[in-house]
Amino acid sequence: MRHRELLKRVTIFADLDDAALVTLERIAVERQYPRESVIVSQEDRGDALFVVCSGKVKVVLYGRSGREVILSVFKPGDFFGEMSLLDNQPRSANVIALESSTLLVIERRSFADQLANHPNLALGVLAELSRRLRRADAIIGNLALLDVYGRVARYLRELAKTEGEPESGSVVIRQRPTQQEIASMIGTSRETVSRALSEFQRRGFLELSGRRIILRASFALGDDSAIEVS
């Protein structure tokens, strides 16, 4: 029962009945990962699906120079590892704990049994893969078409959609990523992100307050032409 409510919130499990959720809860193994620990490594054998219970993890690739590129950040209710389960290929990226995290791990054979018994689960996985592919296409488009200031603004707007809370004509993001995390997400340097945030603050687009970012509602919903920097 402890993890059933969490599993209900996972998109691919949303259509499962209570009996199926009970089975999932029984076959899932809880594991703890300290901050900065490696959960999976690129090229590892893909033999399990992971669901984040608590904490936060990042999906990363490393360039030859050691530069880190963050592909995604997963939080409670998110899952990863489904691609390797479906195509039987090695992991496509590294997953690292951004903070102390608890994950549920469902091994390949058990997950395959659930797919066979619940066709809606397979459809849910395909729908999620489609959403992630569209997001990857959007990221590639941003890198190709937007300058750095535009990419920072677009990232903040996406964050506002997923984590923002409306408040008196503004949108509040209560746990903002570090400048280095933002830089790694959009393919630039921490210093450039710092300059962009300072410029946006100077223009009144946002306010930085501790770990919070307070975005002016018009900025959170606006178009990128408003933030062009000459």
N, C-alpha and C positions, 0 to 999 in steps of 0.2 A: 504493500500500500504506500510505502514511503516514496517510491519513485513513480507511481502510477499517474499522478497529476502532471508531473513533468513530461512523461511520455505522451500524454494526451496533447501537450502543447507543441510537440515536434510535428512539423508539417506532414511528413510522410506517414505518420501514425494517426493522423486526425480522424480518419474514417474507420478505424478499427473499433470493434465492439469491446465490451469490458472483458470478455473471456480471452480475447486475443491480447489485450493489454496485460492481463494477469500472466499469460504465458511469456510475454516479452519481459516483464518485470522479473520473472523467475529465472530466465536464461541469461539476463544481463549481469555482468560482474562489475562491481564498483571498484575503481582504482583511484589512488591519490597521486598527484604529480606536483612536486614543489615548483616554485617560481624558477623560470629559466631552464627547467628540465625538458629533455627531448621526449616527445610522446611518440612520434613516428619520424623516421628518416627517409629522405628521398631514396628511391630504389629498394627500400625494404619490401618484403613480400606483403601484399595486401590481404590480410586474413581476418580483418575485423572491422566493424562499424563502430564509431564512437559518438556518444551523445554527451554534451556538456551539461553537467548538473550544477556546478558552481564554479566561479572563477572566470578566466578569460584565456583563450589560446589564439596564437597567430599562425597562419599558413605562410611560409616564406620560401624563397629561393635565394641562393647566394651566387653572386658573380665571381669571375675568376680572381678579382681583386679582393674578394671577401665582402663586397657591398651587399647589403641585405635589401631585398625587395619583398614587401608584405603584400600578399595576394588577397588575403581575407583575415578578418578577426571574428572569431566565434565566441558566443556568450551562452549563458544557460538557455536550453531549449534548442540550440543549434546542433547540427550533426555533421560529421565528415567521414570520409573513408569509403563512401559508396561506390566510387568509380572503380577502384581496384577489386571490389567484390564482384562487380558486374562483368568486367573485361578480363579478370584474372591476370592483370599486369601489375608491375611494381608500383609503389607509391609515386605520385608525380611531384610531390613537394615535401618539405619538412614541416612538422607541426610542433611548436614550442609553447610551453606554458608561460603566458605573460604575467600571471600571478598564480599563487597556490590554487590548484584546481582539482575538482572531483569529476570524473567521467564514468559513464556507463559504457561497458565494452560488450558488444554482441559478436560472437565469432562467426566466421563465414558459414559453416554448415547450419547453424541455428537460424541465421538470417535467411539462407536459401530455403529452409523449410517454411519460414513465415511467408516468403514470396510465393511459394507453391500453394500454400493454403489460403492466401488472401490476395487475389488479383488486384484489388484496389491499392494495395501497398506498392506493387510494381508500378502502377500508374502514378502514384505519388512520387516515387523515386524519379521517374522520367520527367514529371512536371518540374521537380526541383532541379534536375540537371539542366532543363531548358532555361529556367530562371537564372542559373549560375552562368550558363553560356551567354545569355543576353547581357548579364552584368559584365562579363569579361569583354564582350564586344564594346560595351559602353566605355569601359576603362581604356581599351585600345584607342577608341575614337577620341577620348579626352586627351590622351598623350599626343595624338597626332594633330589635333585641331586647336587645342587651347594652349595659351601661354601659361606660365607657372601660376600667375595670380588667378587666372580662370580655373585652373585645376584645384587650387586651394579652395576657392569659392564653391566649386561644384562638390568637392568632398564635404565641406561644411553643410551644404544643403542636403546632401544625402544623409548625413549624420542627423540633421534636424528631422528628416522624415522618419527615421528609424528609432531615434532616441529622444527627440525633442519634446518638450512639454510647453504648451501655450501658456503665456503669463503676461498679462497687461500689455498687449500689443507687441510682445516679443516671443521668441522661441528659446527656451533654456535647455542647454545640454549640460547635465549635471556632472558627468564624468568625462571630461574632454581627454582625448589622446595626447600624448606628449608630442612636442614638435618633431622629434625624431621619428615617431610612429607615423605622423602625417607625411613627413618627407618620404619615408619608405613606401607609403601607400601610393604616392603620386609621382614618384620618380624624380626627386630633386634633393636638395641639401637642407639640413636643419636650419642653416642660416637664412636661406631663401624663404622658408616657411615663416621664420621669425619676422623677416621684413614684410612679408605679405600680411601677417596678422597685425603688425604695428600699423601698416598703412590702412587696413580696413578699420582698425580702431580709431585712427586719426580722422577718417571720413565719417565716423559715427555709424558704421555698418554693424559693429559688434562691440561687446565689452567683455574683457577677460577678468574674471573674479575668482581667484583661487583655482579650483579644479573646474569651475563652470565657464561656459561660453554663453553669453546672452546675445542672441542674434536679433537684429531688428527684423520684424516680420516681413517687411517689403524686401529686405535683402535675402532672407531665407527662401522666399518664393519668386524672386526676381530673375531677370535674364542676365547673361554674362556681359552684355555690352556696358552695363552700369559700373563694372569694376575694371575696365581697361585702364592700364597704367602706361603713360607715354614715357 
